[in-house]
Amino acid sequence: MEVNGAVLVPVREKRGLTTDSKHHNILKKTETMSSAKSLIVYYARYNVWATDRLLKAVAEIPDDQYHSNTGLCFRSIHGVLNHLYVADRLWLNRLTKQPYGEAQALLDSYWHRANSEMYSTKDTATMYWEEIVKDRHKLAAGLRAQVQELVAFVEALPEEIPASFTYMRIDGPVTKDLSTTLMHVVNHGTHHRGQVSAAISMLQYPPPALDLFYYHAVLESAKTK
């Protein structure tokens, strides 16, 4: 299609938004969003799709650039992905009521540090977020596994999602709204995927298209297969 002299390429073709066999089983199960649960399931599955697309784009970046200081809050792409990995693990442990032990206390401790230690500057050479999972391939595998865990948790919830849940924190028990927490986990992932996408672009690589509308286009395409 041509508009004002510009050739417009169809979105799926331009952005590489095709349905592959790896995601087809998840995509074809998505139905209309007729309840709070179905909406949250939809977003949890979107989280899987977006995480996979981001990690495929990140995989094209050489190690030196992947680990470089790109001006991100956690210094490097590796640092941001580690932060996301730890946050997802923390919430999954809380949601599934894992016993509060040494491992859980360690996860909590990453957020109880001074801003000068928690966040990077242009002069930061290295920081603790980058040391949690040092191997980038193991980190990517862990991120993929955890977003699948979230889908499994959400799908197993009753149709009427409980109003709240309680978990233990380093300073005692905390009660939160369950639906809001689940949306927070997905939204937190969206926030940091955006940061990594900006770093990918800054490093002169093509950033992935992660908009929810693109995911929806993939779902619509899957319905015809």
Solvent accessible surface area in square Angstrom, and as a share of the most:
residue,aa,sasa,rsa
1,M,167,0.75
2,E,119,0.53
3,V,68,0.39
4,N,157,0.80
5,G,63,0.61
6,A,51,0.40
7,V,108,0.62
8,L,86,0.43
9,V,63,0.36
10,P,86,0.54
11,V,71,0.41
12,R,113,0.41
13,E,127,0.57
14,K,138,0.58
15,R,98,0.36
16,G,45,0.43
17,L,1,0.00
18,T,104,0.61
19,T,20,0.11
20,D,57,0.30
21,S,103,0.66
22,K,124,0.53
23,H,15,0.07
24,H,45,0.20
25,N,95,0.49
26,I,27,0.13
27,L,5,0.03
28,K,113,0.48
29,K,100,0.42
30,T,14,0.08
31,E,131,0.59
32,T,112,0.65
33,M,87,0.39
34,S,104,0.67
35,S,38,0.24
36,A,65,0.50
37,K,27,0.12
38,S,29,0.19
39,L,72,0.36
40,I,7,0.04
41,V,14,0.08
42,Y,11,0.04
43,Y,53,0.20
44,A,1,0.01
45,R,20,0.07
46,Y,14,0.05
47,N,4,0.02
48,V,6,0.04
49,W,11,0.04
50,A,0,0.00
51,T,5,0.03
52,D,4,0.02
53,R,45,0.16
54,L,3,0.01
55,L,6,0.03
56,K,94,0.40
57,A,18,0.14
58,V,6,0.03
59,A,71,0.55
60,E,126,0.57
61,I,3,0.01
62,P,64,0.40
63,D,84,0.44
64,D,108,0.56
65,Q,54,0.24
66,Y,2,0.01
67,H,63,0.28
68,S,38,0.24
69,N,47,0.24
70,T,13,0.08
71,G,63,0.61
72,L,19,0.09
73,C,37,0.22
74,F,7,0.03
75,R,26,0.10
76,S,0,0.00
77,I,0,0.00
78,H,2,0.01
79,G,0,0.00
80,V,0,0.00
81,L,4,0.02
82,N,0,0.00
83,H,9,0.04
84,L,6,0.03
85,Y,49,0.18
86,V,0,0.00
87,A,6,0.04
88,D,9,0.05
89,R,57,0.21
90,L,9,0.04
91,W,29,0.10
92,L,4,0.02
93,N,20,0.10
94,R,18,0.07
95,L,9,0.05
96,T,60,0.35
97,K,138,0.58
98,Q,89,0.39
99,P,117,0.74
100,Y,73,0.28
101,G,38,0.36
102,E,156,0.70
103,A,73,0.56
104,Q,8,0.03
105,A,31,0.24
106,L,97,0.48
107,L,20,0.10
108,D,4,0.02
109,S,33,0.21
110,Y,22,0.08
111,W,85,0.30
112,H,114,0.51
113,R,79,0.29
114,A,64,0.49
115,N,108,0.56
116,S,105,0.68
117,E,85,0.38
118,M,14,0.06
119,Y,92,0.35
120,S,19,0.12
121,T,86,0.50
122,K,172,0.73
123,D,114,0.59
124,T,32,0.19
125,A,86,0.66
126,T,86,0.50
127,M,17,0.07
128,Y,36,0.14
129,W,0,0.00
130,E,14,0.06
131,E,85,0.38
132,I,50,0.26
133,V,31,0.18
134,K,139,0.59
135,D,62,0.32
136,R,30,0.11
137,H,136,0.61
138,K,145,0.61
139,L,1,0.00
140,A,21,0.17
141,A,60,0.46
142,G,17,0.16
143,L,1,0.01
144,R,71,0.26
145,A,55,0.42
146,Q,5,0.02
147,V,6,0.03
148,Q,81,0.36
149,E,72,0.32
150,L,4,0.02
151,V,8,0.05
152,A,60,0.46
153,F,41,0.17
154,V,1,0.00
155,E,61,0.27
156,A,87,0.67
157,L,20,0.10
158,P,75,0.47
159,E,108,0.48
160,E,147,0.66
161,I,28,0.14
162,P,59,0.37
163,A,82,0.63
164,S,56,0.36
165,F,20,0.08
166,T,64,0.37
167,Y,12,0.05
168,M,94,0.42
169,R,80,0.29
170,I,87,0.44
171,D,101,0.52
172,G,18,0.17
173,P,95,0.60
174,V,29,0.16
175,T,84,0.49
176,K,77,0.33
177,D,69,0.36
178,L,7,0.03
179,S,35,0.23
180,T,88,0.51
181,T,5,0.03
182,L,1,0.01
183,M,60,0.27
184,H,79,0.35
185,V,6,0.03
186,V,7,0.04
187,N,98,0.50
188,H,32,0.14
189,G,3,0.03
190,T,60,0.35
191,H,102,0.46
192,H,7,0.03
193,R,5,0.02
194,G,40,0.39
195,Q,42,0.19
196,V,0,0.00
197,S,18,0.11
198,A,63,0.49
199,A,3,0.02
200,I,0,0.00
201,S,53,0.34
202,M,105,0.47
203,L,24,0.12
204,Q,157,0.70
205,Y,58,0.22
206,P,110,0.69
207,P,58,0.36
208,P,21,0.13
209,A,5,0.04
210,L,23,0.12
211,D,83,0.43
212,L,60,0.30
213,F,173,0.72
214,Y,39,0.15
215,Y,0,0.00
216,H,71,0.32
217,A,24,0.18
218,V,2,0.01
219,L,6,0.03
220,E,73,0.33
221,S,24,0.15
222,A,3,0.02
223,K,132,0.56
224,T,117,0.68
225,K,150,0.64
